[in-house]
Amino acid sequence: MWKHWLTVVLGAIFEVSWVVGFKHATTPWEWLVTGIAVYLSFYFLIRASRHIPAGTAYAVFVGLGTLGTTSVGILAFGEPVSLAKVGLIILLLIGIGGLQVTTKGAK
């Protein structure tokens, strides 16, 4: 089961890549890499959904994508950080962990 969750994590990593790419891509090469990241993120999500309930896989995918995009924004692009933002990220992580712990494979 852990390898299916790893597939969701890989999809979320590519999701962060394309979200950042949509905001910062300026050259054809950067747009190509962004497009490939879009494809790969959903490819990994669809693969994981064959073994993990789709709603749970998608919720974890989006949660990790949100976490990653927010973290990259703060660490790489100097976006503002607040105590409330950090607290909500922690709450998001608790929810993602809870979904993973309480979900049994569909097969």
Number of C-alpha atoms within 10 A of each C-alpha: 10 8 10 19 19 13 21 28 21 19 28 28 19 23 27 25 22 25 18 15 19 15 8 12 16 10 8 9 10 15 16 13 15 23 16 14 21 20 15 19 25 19 17 20 25 18 15 24 21 14 17 23 15 15 10 16 27 19 15 25 27 18 18 24 22 18 19 20 20 20 18 16 15 13 12 9 10 10 11 10 13 8 8 9 12 13 11 13 19 13 12 17 16 12 15 19 12 12 15 16 9 8 12 12 11 10 7
